[in-house]
């Protein structure tokens, strides 16, 4: 394999990564599906140059060098694009030509990620390696809590893969057969962002939900849609189409009384729970639903009087530290659905 990258003593190799991509050249048809769906962009199409030596019989004949050039799948060694073992490439490959394999060596990648030399910090303390708080990153504390707090001591890093989580029985079966468990087993190539019930008219909002259900049921397209802050009509919460919906809990908590009360009556689990820590359209600022949009239906779902302005705070006013947010928001919401539903934060950087 030819490469123009400089080689140094600290240069990473594939063997240094926690997951290695095993690719079979003879089976691959270069369809590109694996590189298209990789959520962390760990693989790419590369040009390989292979040298083969052919030795001829007889002392008078000298061996010949033969160089062959071919295209194939190459794994990146940049820590920012390291494979997480989700097996999405294997799921979409029509020829079973690619699969991630867990490394049998110690995790050497962690020594290369933090190249600035600073220790991980969490609330003034160093994080326990491989803990939950090592997997989330908030760029600015104002996305989460009061900006007046000490921003320098809060650090998170995050890579969230959305998809249906295996049941405990399926987990054990997959573990026994393959020796590891992938984070998710579904791929969502198209996700519609959050537009709240209220910001959009009820007809438009429900029309989008029906469109997503049609794409999934009739056209077999794995499309998902986020509700945005504002809650859901009870008939959606109790329908079988809820599995195509990402429920958002945002800083205003609008509509969440209805959602929590309807959990026992839900026929399907939602696709995921999105906790919005930052305002996407107006970074650093909150949203506002004008009073003339708050009709009786919107007011009933959001649990507010009719005809009043509904400001959405820029941060969760009940959260005063990252530790508290993890305990109150992420862990408690995961427990509400029996840890069957992915829970992730939505964070928008403020520049």
KASULZI-V163822 format. One record per helix or strand. SS is the DSSP state (@ for helix, = for strand). FROM is the first residue (numbers start at 1). TO is the last residue. If there is no record, write none. Layout:
# KASULZI-V163822
ss | from | to
SS | FROM | TO
SS | FROM | TO
This chain:
# KASULZI-V163822
ss | from | to
@ | 14 | 16
= | 19 | 23
@ | 33 | 37
= | 43 | 54
= | 64 | 75
@ | 79 | 81
@ | 88 | 92
= | 98 | 102
@ | 110 | 113
= | 122 | 122
= | 125 | 125
@ | 132 | 134
@ | 141 | 143
@ | 151 | 153
= | 154 | 154
@ | 168 | 178
= | 190 | 192
= | 197 | 197
= | 200 | 200
@ | 202 | 217
= | 223 | 226
@ | 234 | 237
@ | 240 | 244
= | 245 | 249
@ | 256 | 261
@ | 263 | 265
= | 272 | 276
= | 287 | 289
@ | 291 | 293
@ | 296 | 302
= | 310 | 312
@ | 322 | 336
= | 342 | 346
